[in-house]
Amino acid sequence: MQHINQQLEERMLDFSVAVVKHCSKLKQPLIKPLISQVIRSASSIGANFVEANNGSSRQDFRNKIFIAKKEANETKYWLRMLQKLGDDTEELKNLLLEVQEFIMILQKIINTLKS
């Protein structure tokens, strides 16, 4: 299980870096606040997952996983907003696919905790 968690942590870190790199290419001044939001929420997914894996209790783990999923949903929202504002690149589409996978993975973890 530890190996799977490390792989997922690394994948989330790579996703955060990809979001930052993608957003650094966007130059419209009007969307600067939106870019800050998406970078914050994207980087928070992995940070909360790491915290969950180092949680002090099952409840602490569960809470951090819930937060990670909320951040993933928020990231999806901001990425979709960028898309609707005209960023229709393949790179953005891949980021949307990746964040959707994180949402499903985190939901699966939550469902497992309920059993």
N, C-alpha and C positions, 0 to 999 in steps of 0.2 A: 504494500500500500504506500509506503514511504516513497518508493521509486515513481509511482504514478503521480503522487502529490508534487514531487520535484519536477516532473515533466510538465505538469499543468502550470506550476508556478513559472517555469521558464517560458512557456507558451504565452502566459498572461503578460510577462515582462516584455517579450518580443512584440506583443500586440500594442502595449503602451508606447514602445519606441516607434513602432510603425505609425501610430496615430500622431505622435509628435512630428515625425519626419513628414508625414502627409500634410499636416497643418502648417508646417513651416513653408510650404510651397504656396499657400493661399495668401494673397497679398491685399485683398480688399479691406480697407480700413474699417468699413462698416461692420464687418463680421468678426472683428478682433475679440469682442466679449464672448461671442459664441465659441471661438477657438479656445479661449481660456477655459470655458466650461467643459468642452469635450476632452481637453487634455487632463483636466482635474478628475473628471469622472472615470476616464479610461485608465488612468494610473492608479486610481483607488480600487479598481476591481482586484488587481493582483495584490496590492498592499493589504487589503482585507482578507484575502485568501491566505496570505502568509501569516497574518495575525491569527486567523482561525486555526491554522495548523499548529500554532504555538499557544493555543488557548489554555487557560487554567482549568477549564471544566467542559463537560459536554454542552452545557448551556452557553458558555462563552463561545465555543466552537460554532454552535448553531446560530447565535446572534451575528457573528462575523460573516458566516456564509450568507445569511439573509441580507446583510449590508452589501456584500460583494454582488449579490444578484440585483439588488436595487441600483447599484452603481452601473452594472452592465445594462440594465434597462434604460437608465438615464443616458448612457453613452450612445445606445442605439437611437434614442430620440434625437440627440444632437447631430449624429451622423446623418440621420434621415433629413434633418433640417438643412444641413449642408448640401445634401443631394437635391432637395427641392429648390435650393437657391442657385442651382446650376452646376454643382460639382458632380458630374456624372461619369467620373473616371472609373476605370476598371479597379484601380487601387481602392477607391472608396467602396465599391461593391464588395471587394474581398474583405475589407474591414467590417462591413455590415454582416457578412456571412460568419466571420469569426466571432463577433460579439453575440450573434444569435446562438452559436454553438456554446459559448460560455453560459448564456442564460439557461440553455437546456441542461448542461452539465450541472450547474449549480442547483437547478430545480430537482434534478435526479438525486443529488446529495441531500437536499431538504426532504424529499419524499422518503428516502432511506432512513433518515433520522426519526421520522414520524412512526415508523414501524416498530 
